[in-house]
């Protein structure tokens, strides 16, 4: 992937993870370009198929494109930052991310967004004024 495309993805996301909204400045782990539809599943390396993801979300997502919704056990697609509105699927309850929809809940569960250490990290960022929703 060329540097220009990577920079476009980062700028479009305002340097925040497009899944959990972690700002790059809030972590020492570098954010990464994620193929929403993985290359393994013939996903192209194009602006429309790429998003900016923190290292945690990207590692837990891997090549997955779907997950089971925790409340219904239905298989649903993961949140797609290019076609889904973030606010339609997620909301914050302090430092905890909640799902508004089966897609949101399944994505939170698969990406392990609410692991205790991740919640504690966000809580510290909030307390020190380093976490601001945009």
Secondary structure, DSSP 8 states (H G I E B T S, - for coil): --HHHHHHHHHHTTTB-TTT--BGGG-SS--EEEESS-GGGT--SSGGGEEEE-HHHHHHHTT--EEE-TTT--EEE---TTTS-HHHHEEEETTEEEESSHHHHHHHHHHTTT-HHHHHHHHHHHHTT-----
